[in-house]
Amino acid sequence: MDPLSAARTQMAFSLGFHMIFAAAGMALPLMMVLAEGRWLHNGDPDALRLARTWAKATGVLFAIGAVSGTALSFELGLLWPRFMALAGPLIGPAFAMEGYAFFIEAIFIGLYLYGWDRLSPRIHWLCGWPVVLGGAFSGIIVLATDSWMQAPSGFRLGPNGALLDVDPVAAILNPAFFRMTAHSTLSTYQAVGFATAGIYALALLLQPGSRRAHYNRLAIVIALVLAAPAALAQPVLGDLLGKRLYEAQPTKLAAMEAQFHTERGAPLRIGGIPNPATSTTTGAIEIPGGLSYLAAGNPNARVLGLDAFPRTDWPPVVVVHLAFQIMVGLGFWMVGVALWFWSHWAWSRRRGSSWTDRRWLLRTLVISSPFGFLALESGWVVTEVGRQPWIIYGVMRTRDAATPVAGVDLTLAGFIVLYVGLLVALVFLLRRLAHGESEPTGEAEAPHHVA
């Protein structure tokens, strides 16, 4: 394998693996403090047990994520030295801020995990919020770096290719920053919320009359309090991102929609398999003028197709289009599930019945449990593969950023071994955590020191 292909493969594998832990590190702490907040409010012992369980899971996932994230930082320098040489002055401050957020998060995770019997409940609950905010800020500031790669700003290139007038703040607050960070941050809440709801829905299906029934129901409700608003917001944020692509990254938009030809009244394609060799898409359902309307607000607007650009500037159309279709399809599925769940929950409360009697609803939650993460990974495929052949859009091509040194395939093998080892450790620790949960007794635990 040549160095460029090996570097791309290694980075894709590493990012795809680390993304799971980054999402959990952003979303699970919020569920944790919501559960503890309920316990503080009404003394629900199952809410306290959920908070304790999710706190332990947060600690485990944070530790694994720290290792995979550290490995990624080494990979940036090893695999993409020319990129780091050019972009370092602009993205270095963002990574420094991410480091501070990481340390703050680590400190308060320690206080939260070991402060249950040492801090008053209200102070303990407040210690959970820096974990929530630190995880969110850490993810957002890393997303700022990626959004800068999509919309480079805060500098100008000198005649010799050197950076001039470097402005790291302008680089962080680039034109893609707010839309990308909002869309990506909510996608982590959506992914973790649906995954958690599916796990506890399965427990309800397997043991509907167990002493854990209330515990499992409460977990599902808290998870979907997080996931449902995120799912409902995603189509709006996705539409805003699509409008930005129409103006700033037309090749990515054309690849996403399999739009090979420049035309007015461009159709919106649902499904289909693009064929770059013939510039056709087979099997797609086409809505006339749909793409023009979504991109420009006018069903007769002119949309640039891939034929407007040199073939060397095309992204891998098949990969980008299919990943985009998966992301959008799963996204709308989760919107439907969220609306179904909350409408049934409200109706059941009004009638004084239990929403868990609808076993098809629980089965649907179980089926949907991986969909948030599948949509998250697919979305990042669209983001990163759709930017190709550029590593910094319009400034530096990916082939020019990669290391020329041979032997990258050996480091690829080494990192695969590392990540497989981390995955085995994660499964082992989470299984131990699941088996170590105390059996709910139904007796309320008094919230000490709470007025």
C-alpha positions as CSV (number, residue, x, y, z in Angstrom):
1,M,0.0,0.0,0.0
2,D,1.4,3.4,-0.9
3,P,1.9,6.0,1.9
4,L,-1.0,8.2,0.9
5,S,-3.5,5.3,0.8
6,A,-2.1,3.9,4.1
7,A,-2.3,7.3,5.7
8,R,-5.9,7.8,4.6
9,T,-6.9,4.3,5.8
10,Q,-5.3,4.8,9.1
11,M,-6.9,8.2,9.7
12,A,-10.3,7.0,8.7
13,F,-10.1,4.0,11.0
14,S,-8.8,6.1,13.9
15,L,-11.4,8.8,13.5
16,G,-14.3,6.4,13.1
17,F,-13.2,4.6,16.3
18,H,-12.5,7.7,18.3
19,M,-15.8,9.4,17.3
20,I,-17.8,6.9,19.3
21,F,-16.0,7.9,22.5
22,A,-16.1,11.6,21.6
23,A,-19.9,11.3,21.2
24,A,-20.2,9.5,24.5
25,G,-18.0,12.0,26.3
26,M,-20.3,14.9,25.1
27,A,-23.7,13.3,25.7
28,L,-23.5,10.8,28.6
29,P,-22.5,13.4,31.2
30,L,-25.6,15.4,30.4
31,M,-27.8,12.3,31.0
32,M,-25.9,11.7,34.2
33,V,-26.6,15.1,35.7
34,L,-30.3,14.9,34.5
35,A,-30.7,11.7,36.4
36,E,-29.1,13.1,39.5
37,G,-31.1,16.2,39.2
38,R,-34.3,14.1,39.3
39,W,-33.1,12.4,42.4
40,L,-32.4,15.7,44.1
41,H,-35.9,16.9,43.1
42,N,-38.0,14.0,44.2
43,G,-35.7,11.4,45.9
44,D,-36.3,8.8,43.2
45,P,-33.8,6.0,44.1
46,D,-33.8,4.7,40.6
47,A,-32.7,8.1,39.3
48,L,-29.8,8.0,41.7
49,R,-28.8,4.5,40.6
50,L,-28.9,5.6,37.0
51,A,-26.7,8.6,37.8
52,R,-24.2,6.4,39.5
53,T,-24.2,3.9,36.7
54,W,-23.8,6.5,34.0
55,A,-21.1,8.2,36.0
56,K,-19.0,5.0,36.0
57,A,-19.7,4.5,32.3
58,T,-18.5,8.1,31.7
59,G,-15.3,7.5,33.5
60,V,-14.6,4.3,31.5
61,L,-15.4,5.9,28.2
62,F,-13.4,9.0,29.1
63,A,-10.3,6.9,29.8
64,I,-10.6,4.9,26.6
65,G,-11.3,8.1,24.6
66,A,-8.2,9.8,26.1
67,V,-6.0,7.0,24.8
68,S,-7.6,7.0,21.3
69,G,-7.5,10.8,21.2
70,T,-3.8,10.9,22.1
71,A,-3.1,8.4,19.4
72,L,-4.9,10.6,16.9
73,S,-2.8,13.6,17.9
74,F,0.4,11.6,17.1
75,E,-1.1,10.5,13.8
76,L,-1.6,14.1,12.7
77,G,2.1,14.8,13.0
78,L,3.2,11.4,11.7
79,L,0.9,11.1,8.7
80,W,0.3,14.7,7.7
81,P,3.5,16.6,8.4
82,R,3.0,19.1,5.6
83,F,-0.5,19.9,6.7
84,M,0.6,20.5,10.2
85,A,3.5,22.7,9.0
86,L,1.1,24.9,7.1
87,A,-1.9,24.8,9.5
88,G,-0.1,24.7,12.8
89,P,-0.1,28.4,13.5
90,L,-3.8,28.6,12.9
91,I,-5.2,25.4,14.5
92,G,-2.5,25.2,17.3
93,P,-4.4,27.5,19.7
94,A,-7.6,25.5,19.2
95,F,-5.8,22.3,20.2
96,A,-4.4,24.1,23.2
97,M,-7.9,25.1,24.3
98,E,-9.0,21.6,23.8
99,G,-6.3,20.4,26.1
100,Y,-7.5,22.8,28.9
101,A,-11.0,21.6,28.4
102,F,-9.8,18.0,28.7
103,F,-8.0,18.7,32.0
104,I,-11.0,20.5,33.5
105,E,-13.2,17.6,32.4
106,A,-10.8,15.1,34.0
107,I,-10.6,17.0,37.3
108,F,-14.4,17.2,37.7
109,I,-14.9,13.6,36.6
110,G,-12.7,12.6,39.5
111,L,-14.6,14.9,41.9
112,Y,-17.9,13.4,40.6
113,L,-16.9,9.8,40.8
114,Y,-15.3,10.0,44.2
115,G,-17.4,12.7,45.8
116,W,-20.7,10.8,46.3
117,D,-20.1,10.4,50.1
118,R,-17.8,13.3,50.5
119,L,-19.7,16.3,49.0
120,S,-23.2,17.5,49.8
121,P,-25.6,16.3,47.0
122,R,-26.1,19.8,45.6
123,I,-22.4,20.5,45.4
124,H,-21.8,17.0,43.9
125,W,-24.5,17.7,41.3
126,L,-22.9,21.0,40.4
127,C,-19.6,19.2,40.0
128,G,-21.2,17.3,37.1
129,W,-21.8,20.4,35.0
130,P,-18.2,21.1,34.3
131,V,-18.0,17.6,33.0
132,V,-20.9,18.3,30.7
133,L,-19.6,21.7,29.6
134,G,-15.9,20.5,29.3
135,G,-17.0,17.6,27.1
136,A,-19.1,19.8,24.9
137,F,-16.4,22.5,24.6
138,S,-13.7,19.9,23.9
139,G,-15.8,18.6,21.0
140,I,-16.8,22.0,19.7
141,I,-13.2,23.3,19.6
142,V,-12.0,20.2,17.7
143,L,-14.9,20.7,15.3
144,A,-13.7,24.3,14.8
145,T,-10.5,22.9,13.3
146,D,-12.4,20.6,10.9
147,S,-14.7,23.4,9.9
148,W,-11.7,25.6,9.2
149,M,-10.5,22.8,6.8
150,Q,-13.8,23.1,5.1
151,A,-13.8,26.9,5.0
152,P,-10.2,28.2,5.5
153,S,-10.0,31.7,6.8
154,G,-7.9,33.9,9.1
155,F,-4.8,34.1,6.9
156,R,-3.5,34.9,3.4
157,L,-0.9,33.0,1.4
158,G,2.3,34.8,0.5
159,P,3.9,34.4,-2.9
160,N,6.1,31.5,-1.6
161,G,3.1,29.7,0.0
162,A,3.8,30.9,3.6
163,L,1.0,32.1,5.8
164,L,0.7,35.8,6.3
165,D,-1.6,37.9,8.6
166,V,-2.4,34.9,10.7
167,D,-5.5,35.3,12.9
168,P,-6.3,32.2,15.0
169,V,-9.6,33.7,16.2
170,A,-10.8,34.2,12.7
171,A,-9.7,30.7,11.9
172,I,-11.8,29.3,14.7
173,L,-14.8,31.4,13.9
174,N,-14.7,30.5,10.3
175,P,-17.8,30.7,8.0
176,A,-18.6,27.0,8.6
177,F,-18.1,27.0,12.4
178,F,-21.5,27.7,13.8
179,R,-23.5,25.5,11.5
180,M,-21.1,22.5,11.6
181,T,-20.6,22.6,15.4
182,A,-24.3,22.8,16.1
183,H,-25.1,20.0,13.7
184,S,-22.3,17.8,14.9
185,T,-22.8,18.4,18.6
186,L,-26.5,17.6,18.5
187,S,-25.7,14.4,16.5
188,T,-23.7,13.1,19.5
189,Y,-26.7,13.7,21.8
190,Q,-29.0,12.0,19.3
191,A,-26.6,9.0,18.8
192,V,-26.0,8.4,22.5
193,G,-29.6,9.0,23.5
194,F,-31.1,6.5,21.0
195,A,-28.4,3.9,21.8
196,T,-29.2,4.2,25.5
197,A,-32.9,4.1,25.0
198,G,-32.5,0.9,22.9
199,I,-30.5,-0.9,25.5
200,Y,-33.0,-0.2,28.3
201,A,-35.9,-1.0,26.0
202,L,-34.4,-4.4,25.4
203,A,-34.2,-4.9,29.2
204,L,-37.9,-4.1,29.5
205,L,-38.8,-6.5,26.7
206,L,-36.8,-9.3,28.3
207,Q,-38.0,-8.7,31.8
208,P,-41.2,-6.7,31.7
209,G,-42.3,-7.4,35.2
210,S,-39.0,-7.3,37.0
211,R,-38.1,-5.0,39.9
212,R,-36.1,-3.0,37.4
213,A,-39.1,-2.0,35.3
214,H,-39.2,1.6,36.7
215,Y,-35.5,1.9,36.5
216,N,-35.5,0.9,32.8
217,R,-38.5,3.1,32.0
218,L,-36.8,6.1,33.6
219,A,-33.6,5.5,31.7
220,I,-35.5,5.5,28.4
221,V,-37.3,8.7,29.2
222,I,-34.1,10.5,30.2
223,A,-32.3,9.3,27.1
224,L,-35.1,10.5,24.8
225,V,-35.3,13.8,26.6
226,L,-31.8,14.3,25.2
227,A,-32.2,12.6,21.8
228,A,-35.6,13.7,20.6
229,P,-35.0,17.5,20.5
230,A,-31.7,16.8,18.8
231,A,-33.3,14.6,16.2
232,L,-36.0,17.2,15.5
233,A,-33.4,20.0,15.1
234,Q,-31.2,18.1,12.7
235,P,-33.2,18.5,9.5
236,V,-33.2,22.3,10.0
237,L,-29.5,22.4,10.7
238,G,-28.8,20.1,7.8
239,D,-30.7,22.4,5.5
240,L,-28.6,25.3,6.6
241,L,-25.4,23.4,6.0
242,G,-26.7,22.4,2.5
243,K,-27.3,26.1,1.7
244,R,-23.7,26.9,2.7
245,L,-22.4,24.1,0.4
246,Y,-24.4,25.6,-2.5
247,E,-22.4,28.8,-2.1
248,A,-19.0,27.6,-0.8
249,Q,-18.5,23.9,-1.7
250,P,-20.5,23.1,-4.8
251,T,-18.5,20.0,-5.7
252,K,-19.4,18.4,-2.3
253,L,-23.1,19.3,-2.8
254,A,-23.0,17.8,-6.3
255,A,-21.5,14.6,-5.1
256,M,-23.9,14.3,-2.2
257,E,-26.9,14.7,-4.6
258,A,-25.3,12.8,-7.5
259,Q,-25.8,16.0,-9.6
260,F,-23.5,15.3,-12.6
261,H,-24.9,18.0,-14.9
262,T,-25.3,21.8,-14.3
263,E,-28.9,22.7,-14.7
264,R,-31.8,24.8,-13.6
265,G,-34.6,23.1,-11.7
266,A,-32.2,20.4,-10.4
267,P,-34.1,17.5,-9.0
268,L,-33.8,16.1,-5.5
269,R,-32.7,12.5,-5.7
270,I,-33.8,9.9,-3.1
271,G,-31.7,6.8,-3.2
272,G,-30.1,5.6,-6.4
273,I,-26.6,4.4,-7.4
274,P,-24.4,7.0,-9.2
275,N,-22.2,5.9,-12.1
276,P,-19.4,8.5,-12.6
277,A,-18.3,6.8,-15.8
278,T,-21.6,7.5,-17.5
279,S,-22.6,10.5,-15.3
280,T,-25.9,8.9,-14.6
281,T,-27.8,7.7,-11.4
282,T,-29.9,4.6,-11.6
283,G,-32.8,3.7,-9.3
284,A,-33.3,7.2,-7.8
285,I,-36.6,8.8,-7.0
286,E,-36.4,12.3,-8.4
287,I,-38.4,15.3,-7.1
288,P,-38.3,17.9,-9.9
289,G,-36.8,21.2,-8.8
290,G,-36.3,19.9,-5.3
291,L,-32.5,20.4,-5.0
292,S,-32.7,23.9,-6.5
293,Y,-35.4,24.8,-4.0
294,L,-33.6,23.4,-1.0
295,A,-30.2,24.9,-2.0
296,A,-31.3,28.3,-3.2
297,G,-34.9,28.7,-2.2
298,N,-36.0,28.8,-5.8
299,P,-37.1,25.7,-7.7
300,N,-35.7,27.1,-10.9
301,A,-32.3,28.1,-9.5
302,R,-29.2,27.0,-11.3
303,V,-27.2,24.3,-9.5
304,L,-23.6,23.5,-10.6
305,G,-23.1,19.9,-11.5
306,L,-19.8,17.9,-11.4
307,D,-19.4,18.7,-15.1
308,A,-18.6,22.3,-14.1
309,F,-15.3,21.1,-12.5
310,P,-12.2,19.2,-13.6
311,R,-12.5,15.5,-13.1
312,T,-9.4,15.7,-10.8
313,D,-11.5,17.8,-8.4
314,W,-14.4,15.4,-8.0
315,P,-14.9,13.7,-4.7
316,P,-15.6,9.9,-4.7
317,V,-19.2,10.4,-5.8
318,V,-20.6,6.9,-5.0
319,V,-19.2,6.9,-1.4
320,V,-20.4,10.5,-0.7
321,H,-23.9,10.0,-2.2
322,L,-24.6,6.7,-0.5
323,A,-23.3,8.0,2.9
324,F,-25.5,11.1,2.6
325,Q,-28.6,8.9,1.8
326,I,-27.9,6.7,4.8
327,M,-27.5,9.8,7.1
328,V,-30.7,11.5,5.9
329,G,-32.7,8.3,5.8
330,L,-31.8,7.3,9.4
331,G,-32.2,10.9,10.5
332,F,-35.8,11.0,9.4
333,W,-36.5,7.6,10.8
334,M,-35.3,8.8,14.2
335,V,-37.5,11.9,13.9
336,G,-40.5,9.6,13.4
337,V,-39.6,7.4,16.3
338,A,-39.1,10.4,18.6
339,L,-42.5,11.8,17.7
340,W,-44.1,8.4,18.1
341,F,-42.6,7.8,21.5
342,W,-43.4,11.2,23.0
343,S,-47.0,11.3,21.6
344,H,-47.6,7.8,23.1
345,W,-46.0,8.8,26.4
346,A,-48.2,11.9,26.7
347,W,-51.3,9.9,25.7
348,S,-50.6,7.2,28.2
349,R,-50.1,9.7,31.0
350,R,-53.3,11.3,30.1
351,R,-55.2,8.0,30.3
352,G,-53.4,6.8,33.3
353,S,-51.9,3.8,31.5
354,S,-48.3,2.6,30.9
355,W,-46.6,3.4,27.6
356,T,-44.5,0.2,28.0
357,D,-47.6,-1.9,27.2
358,R,-46.9,-1.1,23.5
359,R,-44.3,-3.7,22.9
360,W,-43.9,-2.6,19.2
361,L,-42.7,0.8,20.5
362,L,-40.1,-0.9,22.6
363,R,-39.0,-3.2,19.7
364,T,-38.7,-0.1,17.5
365,L,-36.5,1.6,20.1
366,V,-34.3,-1.5,20.2
367,I,-34.1,-1.6,16.4
368,S,-33.2,2.1,16.3
369,S,-30.5,1.9,18.9
370,P,-27.5,1.9,16.5
371,F,-29.1,4.3,14.0
372,G,-27.8,7.4,15.7
373,F,-24.2,6.2,15.5
374,L,-24.6,5.0,12.0
375,A,-25.9,8.4,11.0
376,L,-23.1,10.1,12.9
377,E,-20.4,8.0,11.1
378,S,-22.1,8.4,7.7
379,G,-22.3,12.2,8.2
380,W,-18.6,12.4,8.8
381,V,-17.9,10.3,5.7
382,V,-19.9,12.9,3.8
383,T,-18.0,15.7,5.5
384,E,-14.5,14.3,5.0
385,V,-14.7,12.3,1.8
386,G,-16.9,15.0,0.2
387,R,-14.1,17.6,0.8
388,Q,-11.6,15.5,-1.3
389,P,-9.2,15.9,-3.1
390,W,-8.5,18.8,-0.6
391,I,-7.3,18.5,2.9
392,I,-7.7,22.3,3.3
393,Y,-10.4,23.2,0.8
394,G,-9.0,25.1,-2.1
395,V,-5.6,25.6,-0.4
396,M,-3.8,22.2,0.0
397,R,-4.6,18.9,-1.7
398,T,-4.5,15.7,0.4
399,R,-1.8,14.1,-1.6
400,D,0.5,17.1,-0.9
401,A,-0.1,16.9,2.8
402,A,0.7,13.2,3.4
403,T,4.1,11.9,4.6
404,P,6.3,10.7,1.7
405,V,8.0,8.2,4.1
406,A,7.4,4.5,3.4
407,G,6.3,2.1,6.1
408,V,3.0,3.8,7.0
409,D,1.3,0.4,6.5
410,L,3.3,-0.9,9.5
411,T,2.0,1.9,11.7
412,L,-1.5,1.2,10.3
413,A,-1.2,-2.4,11.6
414,G,0.1,-1.2,14.9
415,F,-2.8,1.3,15.4
416,I,-5.3,-1.4,14.4
417,V,-3.9,-3.6,17.2
418,L,-4.1,-0.7,19.6
419,Y,-7.8,0.1,18.8
420,V,-8.8,-3.6,18.9
421,G,-7.2,-3.8,22.4
422,L,-9.1,-0.7,23.5
423,L,-12.3,-2.2,22.2
424,V,-11.8,-5.4,24.1
425,A,-11.0,-3.5,27.2
426,L,-14.1,-1.4,26.8
427,V,-16.4,-4.4,26.3
428,F,-14.8,-6.1,29.4
429,L,-15.2,-3.0,31.6
430,L,-18.8,-2.2,30.5
431,R,-19.8,-5.8,31.1
432,R,-18.3,-5.7,34.6
433,L,-20.1,-2.4,35.2
434,A,-23.5,-3.9,34.0
435,H,-23.1,-7.0,36.2
436,G,-22.1,-4.8,39.1
437,E,-25.2,-2.7,39.2
438,S,-27.1,-3.0,42.4
439,E,-30.6,-4.5,42.2
440,P,-33.2,-1.8,42.7
441,T,-35.1,-2.3,46.0
442,G,-37.8,0.3,45.5
443,E,-36.8,2.0,48.8
444,A,-36.0,5.7,48.5
445,E,-32.6,6.8,49.4
446,A,-32.7,10.1,51.4
447,P,-30.9,13.0,49.6
448,H,-28.6,13.9,52.4
449,H,-28.1,17.6,53.2
450,V,-30.9,18.5,50.8
451,A,-33.4,21.0,52.2
